[in-house]
């Protein structure tokens, strides 16, 4: 009972983060062993930050017809009308793009904004500049998903790597069915 109570106080860590947390912890132990205490404690803080970065809390997704949820934690950095990038395999008509910027303190797990199946999935290699800059959407490494909804409409989601969060890991493949709020990367 006590153990369950203690576990419920901690947010789960995504399995992709365990390797990085272990590396941070090993370096921290090395710092405590080789250098004065101050460096070891800096390592402890950085190890805790790494665990915090890879946290993966459960979310309660609102379910209602026509609702599109945010695919990421963070803040909306822009809303504009643009032509879809070619990697989304959408028609050339202009669409509304909502950009969500995640800083290093946001949860870095992406979730499907709608129910649907993955109609296209395209990875584009690139740079790792600050993801908040406009040119990051064209220059940075990115993963584009096109989700086909039951009503025939298609919605595009693009994950863009940044200066710190430099890895894009996908958990899905073309043809997979997604529910709104389901993790995809």
Phi and psi in degrees as a GROMACS rama.xvg file:
@    title "Ramachandran Plot"
@    xaxis  label "Phi"
@    yaxis  label "Psi"
@TYPE xy
-65.0122  -42.5341  UNK-2
-61.5957  -42.1852  UNK-3
-63.3875  -38.5675  UNK-4
-65.065  -41.8084  UNK-5
-66.5283  -43.6871  UNK-6
-62.5878  -35.6393  UNK-7
-68.9515  -17.4406  UNK-8
-79.2146  -15.9694  UNK-9
-104.579  139.599  UNK-10
-79.6197  135.599  UNK-11
-64.235  151.206  UNK-12
-100.455  138.187  UNK-13
-69.3134  139.012  UNK-14
-54.1605  -29.5026  UNK-15
-61.1309  -21.4665  UNK-16
-88.3404  -16.4322  UNK-17
-57.1953  -41.2264  UNK-18
-61.8337  -43.7287  UNK-19
-69.4622  -39.5492  UNK-20
-62.8456  -40.9268  UNK-21
-62.7195  -40.7363  UNK-22
-63.8245  -46.2381  UNK-23
-60.309  -42.5633  UNK-24
-65.4338  -40.6156  UNK-25
-64.4268  -42.4578  UNK-26
-64.2048  -38.1568  UNK-27
-62.0443  -44.604  UNK-28
-61.3149  -40.897  UNK-29
-62.7451  -40.9482  UNK-30
-63.1173  -44.1603  UNK-31
-61.4615  -34.3824  UNK-32
-78.2542  -40.5698  UNK-33
-94.3663  -33.3808  UNK-34
-118.847  170.381  UNK-35
-58.1233  161.774  UNK-36
-52.5804  -36.3222  UNK-37
-54.5933  -45.0349  UNK-38
-66.028  -36.5186  UNK-39
-61.9311  -43.0186  UNK-40
-68.9463  -32.6983  UNK-41
-62.7156  -41.2942  UNK-42
-61.2355  -38.9634  UNK-43
-61.0762  -45.9707  UNK-44
-61.5687  -43.6863  UNK-45
-67.4063  -36.195  UNK-46
-65.0887  -42.7914  UNK-47
-63.7263  -39.5144  UNK-48
-62.4363  -41.1053  UNK-49
-60.7811  -44.8118  UNK-50
-62.6037  -39.2168  UNK-51
-64.8851  -40.593  UNK-52
-61.1984  -38.9404  UNK-53
-92.5601  14.727  UNK-54
-65.0028  152.524  UNK-55
-142.484  75.1354  UNK-56
-71.4425  153.456  UNK-57
-70.8289  147.997  UNK-58
-123.223  147.174  UNK-59
-99.5867  113.864  UNK-60
-93.1722  125.721  UNK-61
-67.2395  134.785  UNK-62
-117.755  115.044  UNK-63
-157.928  141.148  UNK-64
-55.5077  135.719  UNK-65
81.5667  -0.8397  UNK-66
-84.932  133.467  UNK-67
-117.569  120.66  UNK-68
-96.6911  162.461  UNK-69
-68.6512  133.554  UNK-70
-78.7143  -6.51173  UNK-71
-150.128  152  UNK-72
-72.6458  162.302  UNK-73
132.202  -158.45  UNK-74
-126.462  147.599  UNK-75
-71.9964  120.166  UNK-76
-98.7  -21.6902  UNK-77
-164.802  152.21  UNK-78
-133.401  118.84  UNK-79
-152.096  163.435  UNK-80
-97.5207  125.406  UNK-81
-141.176  165.118  UNK-82
-82.8916  136.132  UNK-83
-62.8894  143.406  UNK-84
-65.7582  148.737  UNK-85
-59.9656  -28.4708  UNK-86
-68.6601  -10.7525  UNK-87
-84.2964  -11.1642  UNK-88
54.7106  40.5245  UNK-89
-105.912  165.892  UNK-90
-67.3494  172.332  UNK-91
-81.1259  -0.561142  UNK-92
-68.5689  151.928  UNK-93
-73.3787  147.075  UNK-94
-135.056  162.455  UNK-95
-81.2349  129.068  UNK-96
-111.452  126.702  UNK-97
-111.891  116.504  UNK-98
-98.3646  128.985  UNK-99
-114.279  119.113  UNK-100
-96.2903  127.044  UNK-101
-105.115  122.721  UNK-102
-87.8571  -179.932  UNK-103
-68.6131  -9.00803  UNK-104
-98.893  -4.45048  UNK-105
-85.9094  156.793  UNK-106
-68.8104  129.15  UNK-107
-102.709  40.2215  UNK-108
-110.887  130.017  UNK-109
-100.195  145.356  UNK-110
-128.833  152.711  UNK-111
-67.0765  132.397  UNK-112
-77.7437  -16.9456  UNK-113
-147.087  166.437  UNK-114
-76.6494  141.181  UNK-115
165.574  -177.394  UNK-116
-112.962  150.853  UNK-117
-78.857  111.607  UNK-118
-86.8278  -29.2845  UNK-119
-150.758  146.823  UNK-120
-144.291  113.02  UNK-121
-132.512  126.597  UNK-122
-96.5129  136.115  UNK-123
-125.9  114.247  UNK-124
-67.4437  158.077  UNK-125
-177.582  -160.885  UNK-126
-86.4814  -175.568  UNK-127
-134.943  59.5879  UNK-128
-87.7484  170.508  UNK-129
-52.53  120.992  UNK-130
-67.2282  -13.6845  UNK-131
-78.9119  -16.7682  UNK-132
-75.975  144.007  UNK-133
-56.0159  -40.747  UNK-134
-70.1478  -11.9433  UNK-135
-62.7777  -33.2716  UNK-136
-67.6223  -18.7876  UNK-137
-105.793  -31.9927  UNK-138
-95.6625  -28.925  UNK-139
-83.0427  159.518  UNK-140
-56.7838  139.555  UNK-141
-154.342  159.823  UNK-142
-127.409  122.545  UNK-143
-108.817  131.151  UNK-144
-119.82  135.069  UNK-145
-111.327  123.524  UNK-146
-108.706  121.798  UNK-147
-92.0117  122.23  UNK-148
-90.831  163.372  UNK-149
-60.1813  -28.2903  UNK-150
-81.8142  3.35313  UNK-151
94.1595  -14.2312  UNK-152
-75.6313  154.532  UNK-153
-120.99  144.049  UNK-154
-128.524  136.011  UNK-155
-104.403  141.586  UNK-156
-131.818  129.512  UNK-157
-123.425  123.075  UNK-158
-91.7329  132.455  UNK-159
-122.314  125.509  UNK-160
-69.7618  160.647  UNK-161
-131.078  -161.925  UNK-162
-69.3872  -39.6907  UNK-163
-101.301  -51.1812  UNK-164
-82.431  89.5911  UNK-165
-100.315  0.853619  UNK-166
-116.848  136.616  UNK-167
-114.642  119.542  UNK-168
-118.471  121.308  UNK-169
-99.3742  146.56  UNK-170
-110.779  9.31434  UNK-171
-133.737  169.79  UNK-172
-140.074  165.542  UNK-173
-54.922  134.857  UNK-174
96.0188  -17.7984  UNK-175
-62.6332  144.256  UNK-176
-91.1266  133.613  UNK-177
-119.959  144.607  UNK-178
-101.849  149.232  UNK-179
-55.2978  129.375  UNK-180
92.0025  -7.33253  UNK-181
-74.9514  138.597  UNK-182
-65.9543  134.557  UNK-183
-125.108  -11.3161  UNK-184
